[in-house]
Amino acid sequence: MNHHRAWVLLALVVALAGCAAGPYFIHQSYDFSIVKKVAVLPIENLTADQLAGERVRKAVIAELLATGLLDVIEPGQVNRALNQANIQSVTNVSAEDVKKLGAGLGVQLLFLGSLDVYDRINVGGGSFPEVTISLRAVDAQTGTIVWSATRSGGGVGIVGRLFGFGGDSMSEATQKTVRSALATLFR
């Protein structure tokens, strides 16, 4: 194999290693064409970085807006609605809470989720981001989960393992991981 071909193969492997596919679910009978406006609730942060959940929430909002298909409610308005409904934690949101929030915000779907990993790992003298998220969309009229996806991104690619450098920033790894998860919804 010539050197040019080896580098092309290496580049392809590195590109494919960016985001690890995880499980996803799409409710087969849900009519996604009715969805015009959505809200993204605070992301449950299961990491040591206190601000990471809000960073992921902003990335989800940016990616949803980037589709050009949906209106997204301003996060401050969502936070006020949560406070008015006396919902302290989004981890235990009931179907009734979802219905109240949905009606109050005038949305068809609520996006919820958790940030499971948001860290940097050190390998071979290099530092690499690791991000794992679980997202779901809940129908605002019924409280039923109509979509969910889990994705991991960042990590150490082939170049990082071999040479100890390369990889995305935390922000880039987060955005790519969120984009990969939401891509399962917009297929």
N, C-alpha and C positions, 0 to 999 in steps of 0.2 A: 504494500500500500504506500502510495507516495505521501509526502508531508502535507500537501495541500488538502488531500482527501482526509487525512487524519485530523487536521484542524477543523474541517467542516463537520466531521462526525463528533468531535469533542464539543463544538459549539452547539450542535443539535441536542446532545445529551444535557448540557448545562441549561439550555432553554427549557427543556421538558422537565427538569428537576425543580423548577421554581415553585410550583404549588402542588401539594399532594391532594389528590382527589379523595373525598370522603363520602360518606353516605348522603343521599338527598332524597326528598320525598315531594311529590306534587300530587295534590288531590285531583283525581281524574275527572270528577264531575263538577268541579268548581269552575264557574264562568269568570275567568280572569279579565275578560273584555269589559266587565262592569267597573273595574277598578280604575279610578281617575285620580283619587286623592288618598294619600297614606300618611301615617305618623310613625316616627321611629322613637320608641321608648328608650330610656337610658339602658345601656348595655350592662348586664351584670358582670362585674369585674372580679375574677377569681385569681388575680395576680397581685404581686407586691407593688406594682406601679399604680399609685392612687389615681393618676390622670389617664391611664390607658383606656379605660372603658369609654370615656368621653371622646378620645381620639378615634376609636373604632366607630362610635356613633356618628361622628362627623364624616368619616370615610363612607359609611353606609348611605348617609344622606347625599353626599356628593355623587356616589355611583348611581343611586336611584334617579337623581336629577339629570345625570349625564345620559340616561337612556332617552330623555326627551318625551317619555310616555306618561309620566306621572307628576302630579303636584305633591310636594312634601310640606307638611306643616312645620313651621318654625319651631325649633327645640324649646325655646322659652315658653311658647304657648302650650306645648305638650307638658312641660314641667308644671306650669300653673294648673292645668287640668288635673294632673296627678295630685297636686296639693289640695285642690278643691274637693277632689273625690276621696281625700284622706288616704291615699295609697302610698304607704311608706316604702315599700319594696316591690319591685317589678317581678321578683322571683316567685311570688305567690299570688299573682294576679288571677282572679277568678273569671269565669265566663261572664258573670254579671258585671264585674269591673270593666271588662273589655267592651261589653255592650254600652255601658255608660260613657266610657271614654270615647268610643267610636261615634256615638250620637252627639256628644258634646263638641267633638272636634270636626264632625262632618266628614269622616273618612270611611273608606270601605275596608281597609286593611290596617292592622297595627303590626309593626315589625318589632320583635323582641329578640333577645339573644344573650349569649354569654361569651366572655373573653376568657379562654381557658389557659392560654400560654401567651406571654408577651415579654420576651426576654432576649438577651444576647448570650450566645454561647461562644466560648473561646476554643478554637481548634487550630493547631499548627501555627500559632503566632497571630492568627487572624480572629476577628470578632464578627459573628454573624447573627442576624436577627432570626428569631423563631416566633411565629404567630399562629395560634389556633383559635378559631372562632366557631361558634354554633349560632346560626340565625334561624328564625322562623317567622312566618307571616300568619296572623290570626284574623279570620273573618270577623269584622266588627259587629255584625248582626247576630251571629250565632256563637262566637267564641271558639269556633273550630279551627284547628291548625290546618291550613291549606297548602303550606309549603314549609320545608325545612332543609337546611344544608349545614354540613360541618366541613370546614376546610382548614388545612395547615399550609403555611407559606414560609418563605425565607429559608433558613437552614444553610447547611454547608453543601455547596455544589462541588463538582469534580475539580474545578479550578482552585477552589478554596482548600480542598483536601490535598491537592498536589503542591500548591504553592503558598498557601496560607493567606491569600487575599481574594478580593472580589466579593460579590454579594451586594444586596440592597441595603439601604438605610432602613431603620425601623418603619419610617413613614411609607417608603416604597413597598416594603414587605406587607404592611398592613393594607395598603390600597390594593395590591395585587391579590391578596387573600380574600378581601371583601369582594372584589370584582369576580374572582373565581367562584365564590359561593353564589353571588347573584346571577351569574351566567346560567346557572341551572334553572332559574326562574324564568329567564327571558329567552329560552330556547325556541 
